[in-house]
Amino acid sequence: MRSGSASERASLGRSAAVASIATAVLLVALKLWAVWQTNSMALLGSLADSALDLVASLVTLLGVIVAARPADRTHRFGHGKAEALAAIFQVMLIALSAAGIAMRSGEALVAGQRVAGAQEGILVSVIAIVATLALLAYQRFVIARTRSIAITADHVHYQSDLLLNLAVIVALVLDRYAGLSGADPLFGLGIAAWLLWGAWRAGGNAIDHLMDREWPDAKRQQFVAVAARHPELSRLHDLRTRTSGGVDFVQFHVDLDGNKSIAEAHDILEAVEQDLCREFPGIELLIHVDPAGHVDEPGNMLVEQDEFAKLESNE
């Protein structure tokens, strides 16, 4: 469920970004001390990840602030894609971090490097897990109400931190107490691979927004079903959807009886718009009216596909 106004969504997005920054500052300080105490490669990787979390969270805050700005003369569709740009920047940082961790872990594996201590690293990792769980819970609350792509990318990264911190604990225990000298750098390499996988997923989501990917089929069908409640509309076609930040944009053509007056057509579309906006709060809607039987571009399936007919065939 989403908040009812753009200002509420912007406020939630900013608060989530600030919470992320505060968490990252705490974890960087704790892990910096723990790395100095243990000389652990797995913990070093976790420190690098948290340091990048801090930078990425600052970028997320900037992206959320810019995305919340209303439409203006030079950006008439708003600034929502600033969130996707912030997410792309996060992905670049994650990829660079993973490469650095993998290189350092490989060197430690070849050299047979051992950790100097474990208790400090385990304690810090447990604290990091608790703090991250609290942050993830709040981010889920905000995402459910804003659908912020930047906060979602941040959420994906912090989800990976849970496994990362667990991996650090396992690596320290195996290296220090089980005598497996290669465990710590091997876990460091595994953490690097996990970070790359997280970057791939977050990057794909951001690119979908930048490339104006269509809504999922289930959501499109739900939209068409709401429009189909109005029998005055004989056909709905050329449906195009996209999402920018937390705002959905929808446009489509509908057929109406050509004998209806402009005033009658206006009243019908007003009722359709109210119904759609009630079911899909916050959408930007553009409807084009065609006289019944009109064909714009014969043979163009993207334009002339009747969404009402598709809906009936799926039922």
KEZA-758250 format. One record per residue (C-alpha): z, y, x. Coordinates in steps of 0.02 Angstrom, whole numbers, plus 50000, padded with zeros to 5 digits. Each point is the difference from the previous one (the first is absolute). Layout:
N
ZYX;...
***
This chain:
315
500005000050000;499555017250064;500935016649988;499385011949870;499495014650110;499135003450165;501515010050061;501174985249970;498834988250093;499865012350145;501895001850009;500244981150002;498674998150135;500845013050110;501724992149978;499314982950048;499175007250156;501625008850051;500984983849974;498744991150110;500195013150137;501904998949996;499944981050011;498785000550145;501085012450098;501534988849979;499064984350054;499175008250151;501695005850066;500824983049975;498564989950074;499825011650149;501814996350045;499764981249968;498444998950110;500945008550141;501394987149980;498934984249983;498315002950085;499224989949856;498105000649975;500174995249817;501245014149976;498885011850098;498614995949878;501185003449856;500485016750080;498175004950020;499694995549819;501465010649941;499435014750108;498294998949919;500844998649831;500785016950035;498335008050045;499134991549855;501365005649878;499805017950057;498134998549969;500364992049831;501105014849952;498605012050048;498734989749903;501104999549844;500305018850008;498145003850018;499504987349866;501215008149877;499115016850011;499075004049839;498115001149991;499275016450064;498305008450017;499524989850153;500804983449946;499704998949813;500484981649992;501675003550086;500634994650171;500504982049962;498964992350140;501185008050126;501124985049969;498614987950048;499675010050159;501854999150042;499944981249973;498494998450116;500965009450134;501454987949979;498834985350022;499345007250163;501775002050066;500474982349949;498474992850089;500395009650160;501814994349993;499494981849978;498835000950150;501375007350110;501294987149945;498794985650030;499605006350176;501835002250049;500504983249925;498594991350093;500615007350164;501784994549964;499414982449954;499044998250164;501475006750101;501264988649913;501095014949953;501664996249912;501065011049887;501565007450077;501064998749843;499884995349816;501505005749900;499505018349998;498224996049949;500554988349861;501235012849931;498715013950000;498714988649917;501214995649860;500355018549970;498125003249999;499734986449869;501325007449884;499315017750019;498214994149974;500454990349841;500785015749927;498475010450043;498794987049929;500954999749835;499855018949983;498174999850051;499614987049865;500845011449873;498935014750055;498364990250012;500234993349823;500065017949936;498755008850114;498784986750066;499995010050163;498814992050125;500925008050147;501704993549943;499194983149966;499344999250179;501735004750064;500754986649888;498844986750072;500515004850176;501864999249961;499774983249914;499374993350165;501555007350084;501094987349908;499124985350080;499885009450163;501885002550010;500314982049951;498804994750138;500975010550125;501624991149953;499194982850017;499205004950167;501655006150072;500944984549943;498684988150071;499855009350165;501835003750032;500904985249922;498704986049993;499315003450174;498175001849944;499405013050125;498315002849917;500675002549824;500265018750010;498265005050063;499174987349884;500875007949852;499425016850067;498214993849992;500294993549824;500695016949947;498445008550069;498894988349898;501035003349844;499835018750023;498114998450014;499944990149839;501045013249911;498855013650066;498484990649935;500724998849824;500595018049992;498355006250072;499004990749869;501015007949860;499775017550071;498134997550025;499834994349819;500715016949946;498905009950118;498464990449942;500435002349815;500164981549962;499944995449816;501584994949908;500414981449992;499074991049859;501594997249899;500415018649998;498205004649954;500034987749856;501655007049939;499245017550003;498464994449902;501124990949874;500915016349962;498355009349974;499394985849888;501365004349874;498865013949940;498604992649891;499025016450006;499494995650179;498564987749989;499784997150188;500915004450161;499004999550161;499865007650174;501884997850023;500565006350170;501784999850065;500885004950159;501725004650064;500455014550114;501815000250056;501004997349840;498655006549882;498704989449910;498285007149962;498944992349862;498305004549928;498884991049877;498625001949870;500224995549816;498744998949857;500335009449839;499025001749840;498675013250037;500225007649828;501775005550033;500315018450033;500675006650165;501665003649916;500124982249933;499574992650170;501305011350081;501374994149880;499574981750033;500065002250188;501635009749990;500794985149911;499284988150131;500655010750143;501745001149926;500074981349977;499394996350177;501145012950082;501494993149905;499654982450066;499515006050175;501105015250039;499365012750124;498164994950001;498605012650021;498734995649865;498175005049978;499014993449850;498125002349973;499284997649826;498304991849967;499144998149831;500034981849942;498554990350073;499705011950144;499534991850167;500215010150160;499274988850134;499254983549940;500374985850119;501475008250087;501414987849962;501345011350073;499565013649874;499524990649843;501284985950000;500895000149832;501864998350036;500414996749816;498814985150001;500794993450160;501725001749923;499494990049846;499214986250106;501614998150100;501084998249846;
***
